[in-house]
Amino acid sequence: MEDRHINDLAEHRLLRCKMSREVVFTDKSPKAIGPYSQAIKVKGLVFCSGQVAINPKTGETVTGSITAQAKQILENLKTVLEASGSSLDKVVKTTVFLRDMKDFQEMNTEYAKWFSKNPPARSTVQVAALPRDSGIEIDAIATVS
């Protein structure tokens, strides 16, 4: 009986190792502006590429306040997560890239609206520059049911 259990476990692990990655794409979020995918789904997780504030309908960058940019970014992440079979409430980790750490409180206020209950782990760092002269970029990792 124990040998069968060990064999079943070994087969299960082999199947899990053979699971391939799945590219996630939705036209409800901006197309990648470089050689990368909007997200990759693998082994019960989805890894969302960093998003800057691009309106998916117009392709234009949202300018103005960090609040407006963060709102667009989080909406974009939401649609990518939904396309992968996940959601914002399943996010386990985000990274926020700010061009100026003086924008931290403004970003934090908008971010808290999207992750009000059981927020994910998060890192926030200041960077010298971001694509399309953005003030903020956010990436995410989430579980997939």
N, C-alpha and C positions, 0 to 999 in steps of 0.2 A: 504494500500500500504506500509506504513512504517513497519507494523508487518511482512509482507512478506520479506522485505529487511533485517530485523533483523534476521529472520529465515534463510535466505540464507547465511547471514554472519556467523551465528552460525554453520551451516552445513559446510561451507568452512573451518572454523577454526578447526572443529572436523576432517575433512579429512586431513588437514595439520598435526594435532597432530598424526594421525594414520600412517603417512608416515614413513616407516621403513628405517633404514640405509642400505646402500649397500656397501659391501666390494669391493674394487678395487684391481685388480691384473693384472699385465702384465709381461710376460717373457722378455720384452725388458728392464726391470729394475731389479736390484738385488732382489732376494728373501729376505724376512725379516730374520734377523739373531737372532730373538727371537720370543716370543709369541705376535706378533702384526701384523697388516696389513700394506701393502704399503700405503694405503689410505682408508678413509671412506667417502662416499658421503651421505649427508643428507640435506634435505630442501634447495636445491639450492647452497650448499657449498660443497667443497671437502677439507678434512683435510689430508694433506700428512705427513706421518711419517718422522722423521729426516733421512736424507741420509748421509752416509759417502761415500768416494770415492771408490766404488767397481765396477769393470768392470763386467757388467752382462753376458758377453760372457764367461769369464774365471773364475769368482768368486773371482778373486784376488783383493787385495786392491791396488789402485793406490798410489804409494809412490812418494816422491820427493817434488816439490814445491807446495805451497799453490795454485798457479795458476792452476797447473795440477789437483790437487784434487778438487778445486772449479768447474773447467770445467766439470769433470766427474760427480760430484754431480748435477750440474744444468742440464746436459743432462739426468741424471736419473730422476730428478724431472719432466722434460719436458715430458718424456715418461709416467710417472705415471699420470700426469695431462691430457695428451691426451687420455689415457685409460679411464679416468673418464668423458670424454666429455668436458674438460676444456683446458686451455693452459696457458703458462707463462704470456701472456698479461692480463689474468684475475686474477692473483695473487693479493690479497689484503694485505697480511701480511706474512713476513718471520721472522724466528729467525735464526741467525747465531751463532754457538758455535765455538769459537776459543780456541785452547789449549794455544796459546800465542798471546796476543794482539799486539805484535810487527809485526804480520802478517796481521794486519788490512788493511794497504794500498794495499798490494798485493792482498788480497781477494777483496777489494773494486774495484780495477781496473778490475778484471775478472767479478765480479758481475755486474758492470755497462754495460758491453757488452751485458748481457742477459736481463737487465731491463733498457734500454737506454731511453725509452719514458714512461712517467708517472709511475715511479717506485712505488712498493708497500711500505706500512709502513714496518719498519724493526727494530728489536732489535738485537744487537750484544753483546754477553757476552763472557767473558773468563771463561773457565772451567779447572778443574785440569786434567781430562783425558777424552778420547773419545773411543768408541769401535774400536777394531782393531788398536789401537795406532794411530788413525787418527789425523790430525792436524786441521780438520774442519768438521763440520756437519751443515746441513741446513734443516729446515722444512718449510712447506708452507701451507697457507690457500688460496683457490681461489673460485671464483664463478663458477657455472655451468649453462649453458644456458638451 
